[in-house]
Amino acid sequence: METSTLIRKVHMDCPLCDKTHEVEERKRFATIILKGEEVTYEERFYFCANADTDENEFETGSMTNANLLNARNAYRVNHGLLTSDEIVAIRENYGLSQVDLARLLGWGEATISRYESKAIQDEAYDTMLRLIKDNPLIALEFLKKNAVKFSAQKRAEIKAKIIEKLDSYGKEYLTRQTFEGEYADFEEPSEANGFTILNIDKTEAVISYIAENVSNLFKVKLMKMLWYVDAFSYKLNGCAMTGMVYRHNTMGALPVGHYSLMNLEKLNVHEEESYNYEAMLHVYPTKGMDYSILSADEKKIIDKVIKKFRDYKAKDIIEYMHKEKAYIETKPGDIIPFSLAKEIREF
């Protein structure tokens, strides 16, 4: 048996030895050819210890379907396409059935069902799905275009749901546009952004992840922790994590557009008074934040920074950063190049 990991043991009728006994459910990485390309994916199978060595593995029908779906999703990820789960999430976000979403987009009624379970969408279809995912206004345009495909009642229900999304989308869109505008001069990979284009979704996830693990997290401390996350990412991988650009400030590294950053709609930030009545921005975790955008390796980097600075006060992390080469060799207002960030002290 190839290298595999035990998931659990299951008491069942075994089709290999024709006995009812405990078999092992296991998982491993496997390869398959999809669209002429070798794809690595995680597959699950059952192992029978009673059967011959060359015939001791089997799958149920549902397990085979799940394995094939994993393979297709691995292919999608490799090619920058939406996974089946992401397509389901788009549909459910608008409260639509598979048929409703297909009609909304002007597709055949079985199209969404296939994409969620079997077929891999081509790039043109993927682009249309992403358009309505990111912009309810476009979903509303599709509803107008394909209105005749729905009953009056169904059309009204879908329109109400889209308008509901527009309310929150409007606020989020404006705050994102403002923050993105701050990065108009940094749209290409460079030393300034750690060879990573600004990724707002990932930035929001990183901030909420830190807030979940650091109590009493305020803006000043967070700004420095974000720099260390990006700096360590650059040191280990040759690229930053968030794509933010940092300037030399009297209190340490400060992201370009930090005011707009704190106004992002998905962040849970509250203005509170300190003991001496000064306004302070308290950062809390965001309920329902999707952390799947962070890889296991990225979480390890964030955890490393959290472990180091969790109990630091703002002044402590400021003093710590003032001793970094990246701070010493830059002047106030200068962009801190990631070539210097790469030389941070190990901890």
Secondary structure, 3 states (H helix, E strand, C coil): CCCCEEEEEEEEECCCCCCEEEEEEEEEEEEEEECCEEEEEEEEEEECCCCCHHHCEECCHHHHHHHHHHHHHHHHHHCCCCCHHHHHHHHHHCCCCHHHHHHHCCCCCCHHHHHHHCCCCCHHHHHHHHHHHHCHHHHHHHHHHCHHHCCHHHHHHHHHHHHHHHHHHHHHHHHHHHHHHCCHHHCCCCCCCCCCCCCHHHHHHHHHHHHHHCCCCEHHHHHHHHHHHHHHHHHHHCCCCCCCCEEEECCEEEECCHHHHHCCCCCEEEEEECCCCCEEEEEECCCCCCHHHCCHHHHHHHHHHHHHHCCCCHHHHHHHHCCCHHHHCCCCCCECCHHHHCCCCCC
